[in-house]
């Protein structure tokens, strides 16, 4: 286990403050190979997922071979940089800090509110620079930037903490609980608290943690959606959020959302609902999962599933009810598969459904996963296992459960506790 790292934040942004950085190798390992290489490094992800921490870890790596005078860091959420509102001020500021012909490393954090920032970055990349950018909106990678920087950037999407990271953060921060806690105690904490990094470095009560997540949820909706896209019907947006959050892990369609809202007296037309859902996807609040015909090996043009950037966001709009737990568990497994580098689909084989078909496109690896809160009865167990037994190939197949009596393996399908699944080094 790697030790906690302590390093000074950039002198341009509260240099006297100390920032605690805990390693997140799954991301830094991917970025490390691009240090001192031409592509601009774009780090994206939902608000408060830990992008700034990743940027700090990469900055530490760079400082092993570069002097601090050639590192320029700007956090655009810091009021010190309020005057940098467009590409002109950004270009002028950075150019003014470059005092010689040596290589400069630029770390630009939460850049999305700088108008036409991509013009400054496109200009600065022509100098002797190595550039790292973070932002909380997928539109960073579209539109004019795609034209200006096509083929000149690589992107990395950062998620909230996986369970393995959650355990490491808790242990590194002295928050792993009393010795001798029951085996799955930290998993219970993870389910209840969620994976936003700040909740695992400070000893919040459960009530305080819910308030923090509620504030993150509000920031996503108000700053990353309402303000950015000048949403005119904020009440409609909130109703869409509530519907999607209530139906995590269920197949839904834009038409179904629109019809539901209309029947409850607060609807919007199909195009508006579709646009607002797209805004939530752009802000990384939700992720759409298409349906995949396992036998036909093709995506189906039908309803999709939606999962949240972090399962704790559900608690910001709904209490933690038992009825929501199956969707929460699916959400956790979905996000873990994505973190592992899989492209994830919802599977269909005949009349049966498989919660997840996960593929690594480049390597051809594949895994099938069914999520079941608890077996409860022989009928439930048969249903969960039979869906995967119907898939006739050699790839790994798991039924993931929180049931204490999970030791069931049959016909090539492995039953496994959620705790152990999430901590497996490879699937």
N, C-alpha and C positions, 0 to 999 in steps of 0.2 A: 504494500500500500504506500502510495506516495505521500510525502509529508506536505502539510499546509505551507504555502509560500507566502511570504510577506514582502511587499515591495512598495516603494513610494509611487503614488500616482504622478502623472505628468505635472511638471512645474507650471505649465500654463493653466492647470485646472486644480487649484487647491493643493499645491505641492507639499504643504506641511502635513496633510492628512495621510494616514496609512490605509492601504486597501488590502484586505485579506483575499487571496486568490487560491482556490482549491482546484486542483487539476481536473480537467475534463478531457481525457485523452482521446475519446472517440471523435472529438472535433479538432483538437489541436494537432493530432496525428495526421489528419487529412489536410490541414492547412500548411503544416511544417514543410512539406515537400515543395511548396510554391514560394517559400521565402526567397527573395532575391531573384525571382523569375518575373518575366514581363507581365503576365496577366494581373489585372487589378483583382484583388480579393474582396468579394462582396459577401458579407455575413448577414443573413436575414433571420427573421423569426418573430414570434409574437412578443409583444411588449413584456419586459421583465423576465424573459426566458434565460437571461444570462449572457447576452451577446457582448455586453461591455466587459464581463469577466473573461470571456474567450479572447477578446481583443487585448486585454491586459496580459493574459498568458502568452499570447503571440508576441506582444511587445517585450516581455521578459526574455523570450527566446531570441529575439532580434538583438537585444542588448548584450547578449553574450559575445557578439562580434562587432557591434556598432557603438560609437560613443553617444552619450545622451544629447549632445549638441546637435546631432543629426537626426534626432527623433522629434517630430512635430505631432502633438496630439491635441485634438479638439473634441470636446463633448458638447454637442449642440443643445443639450438639455441644461447646460450650465449657463447661468445668466451672464457670465463673463463674456460670452460670445453672442449675445443678443444682437449685436450690430452686424453680424454676418448673416444676412437674410437672402442673398442671391449669389450667383456664381462669380460676379464681379468682386464683391467683398471677400469671398473665399479665396479667389485667385490672388488678390492683392495681399491678403494676410499671409498666405503660405509663401508667396514669392518674397515677401519682406523678411521672412525667417530664414530663407536660404542664402547664406552668406558666402559660400564658396562653391567650388565645382564638385565637391564630394557627394556621395549618394545620401539622399534624405529618405527617411521612412515616415510616411504619413499615415496617421491613425485618425480616422474621421468617424465619430460615433454618433448614431441617430441623425443621419444627414438628410432625411426625407423632407424636412421643412425648409431646406435651402432651395430657393427657386432655381431650376435649371442647373443644379449642382453638377450634373454630368458634363456640362461644358467646361467647368473648371477642372474636373478630374481628367477629361480628355486632353486639356492643355497641359496639365501638370505631368501627365504620364510621359510626355515627350521630353521632359527633363530627366535628370539622373535621379529617379525616384522609385520607390517601392510602396504601393498604395494599398491600404486596407480600409474598408468602408463597412459600417453597419447601418441597418435600417429596419423599421418595423412594418414594411409594406412591400408586397410582392411586385408592385408597379415599379419598384426600383429597377426591375429587370425587363421592362417593357418600354414601348413607345420610343421616344427620342434616344434614350440611352442605348436601346438595342441597335439603333442606326449608327450612333456615334462610336460605340464601343464594341460593335459586333466582332466576336472572335478574340476580344482583348480582355475578357474578364472570366473568372471562375466564381461560382456561387456555392455557398454552404448554408444550409438551413439549420438553425440551432433550435432544438426543442427544450422544453422544461426538463427537469431532472428525471432520468430513468430511476427505477427502484434501486439499481446498483449504485448509481450516483447519490441518490438520497441517503442510502446507508453510509456511504463514504463521507458525505457532507455532515451527517449527524455525528458520526464518530469523530471526525476531525474538529467539530465544534463543541464536543463534549455534551451532545444532546441525544445520545443513543439510549438513555434510560438506565434504570437500575440493573445491575448484574443479575442474571438469573431470570430475566423476563421470559415469558413463555415463547416458544420457538418463533412464532409468527407475529410477535409484538410490533416489530418495526414495520411489517407489511400493513398491519392495522393502522399504524400512524400514517403511513403513506397514503392509504385509501382515504383517511379522514382529512389529511392536511394538504395533499397534492404535492406537485413538484416544482413550484416556483422557488428558485434558489434561496431567496432571502428568508424564506420560512424555515430553512434548515441550517441557518447560521446564527439565528437569534431565537431565544427561548420564549416563543409566543404561546399563550394559552390557545385552546381550540377556538374560543370566541374571538380572540385577537386575530388569529390566522384567518378566520372567515372574513373579518373586517378588511384585512389586507387584500385578500382575493377580491372582495367586493369592489374595493377601490381600483384594483387592476382592471377588473371587468368594466367599470365605468370609464376608465381611461381609454380602453380599447374602443368602446362604443363612441365616446364623445370626441376623442382626439383623432383616432385612426380611422373613424368612419364618418361621423356626423360633420366634424369640422373639415376634414380633408376633402370630402365629396359634396359638401354643402347640402347635406340631406335635408329636405324640406319637411318630411313627415317622420320626425323622431319617434312619436308614439307607435307608428306602424313598425318601425325598425325594432323597437323593444319587444313588440308582440311576435315578430319573426324570430328574434333571439329566444324568447320563451318557448316557442313551438319547437324549434330545432333542439334546444337543450332538453326539453321534455321527451324528445324522441331519439335520443342518442342510441345508435345501434339498430334502429328500425328503418325499413325501407320507406322513403318518402319521395315526393316529387314537388316541383315548384307549383304545379297545378293543385296538388293536395294542400299545400301550405296556403295558397291563395283562397281556395274554397273554404278551408277551415276558418280563416280569418273573416271571410265574408259572412259565413253562417253565424259567426259570433259578433257580428255588428261592427267589426273594425277592419275590414278588408281593404286591400289595394289591388289594382289590376295585375295581371300576370307579369307584364313587363317590369313594373315597379318592384314587385316581389323578387323577380329574378335578378334585377339590378342590385337590390339591397343584399341579397344572399351573396352575390358576387363581391360586394364590398367587404363583407365579413370574411370571405375567403382571402381577399387581398390583404386583410389585416392579420391573417394567420390565426384568427379566432376559431375557425372551423376548417375541417378538411373533408372534401367529398371523396367517397369511395364508390366506384362503379361496380356493377354486377357482372360476374364472369361465368360463362358456361364452361364447366370443367371438361365435359366430354367433347363439346364442339370447339374448345380452345379459342373462344372469342368473347369480346365484350358485348354485353347485351344493351340495347337501346331501351332502357326502362328506368324504373326508380333507382335512386342511389341511397346510400347511407351517409350520414354525417357524424363526424367525431370532433371533439373539442381539442384545442391546443393543450389544455390540461384539464383533467377530469374535475379538479376543484372549482373550475369556473361554473359548473352546474350548481354548486352551493351558493353562488352569488345571486341566483334567481330562484332557487328551490332549496328547501331543507333537505338534509340527507335522509331520505326515506328508503325503507327497505325495497319498495317497488322500483327505485332507481338504481339499486345496486347492480343488477345484471348489466345495464348499460354502462355503468361506471367501470366495471371489470373489463368489458369489451373495449372501452376507451383506453384503459391502461395497456391492454395487450396490443391494440392497434398502434399506439404511439411507440411501444417498445419495438415492434417489428419495423416501423419506419426508421427509428434510431439505428437499428442494426443494418440499415441499408437496403431493405426490401421495398419493392413496389407492391402495394397491398390492394387486393380486390375482395369483394364479397362473393363467395362461391355458390354455384347452383349446379346440382347434378340430378337430373330428372325432377322429381317432386321434392327432393331433399335440399336443404341448404347447409352450406359450410360457412361459418362466420368469416374466416379469412383464408384466402389463397395468396401467399406471399412469394414473390419471385425476385431474384437478383438477375436482372436482364442480361448483364454482361457475362456472368459466369454460368447461367442456366440453373442455378440452385433454386429449389422450391420447397416450401413447407406449407402444410395445411394445419389450421388451428380451429378448434371448436372451444367456446368458452361457456362454462356452466357454473353458476354460483355454488350449487350443491346438488348432488345426485338425487337425494330425497327418496327415490323409489327405483325399483328395477326398471319400470317403464321409462323413466327419465334417463337412466343410464343407457338403456338400449337405444333411445332416440339419439342421444349425443354421439355414441360410438358408431351407430349404424350409418350415419351420414358420411363418416370418414371411411368406414369399411367399404362403402360403395365406390370409393375412388381406387381404381386398380392401377396403381403405379408404385414405384419404389421409393418415392420421396417421404421424408419424415412426416408423421401425423400425430397430433397431440390433442387430447381433451384436457383443457386447463380448468381447474376448479379450486375453490376455497374450502371444499369439503374436507374434513379431517380424515375421512376414510377414502382417500383418493387412489389407493394402490390397486389400480385396475388396468391391466394391459391385455389386449386381445386382438388377434388377427392383424398384428403389425401396427395397431393404434395404441399409443402410450398415454395412460392417464398420469397427470402430473399436477402437483400443487402449484398455484400461482406464484408463490414465493420462490419455488425452485425453478420454475420456468423463467422467471424474470432474471434470476441470477446465473442461468446457464451461460457459459462462455460462448458456446455456439449451439445452433439448433441442428 
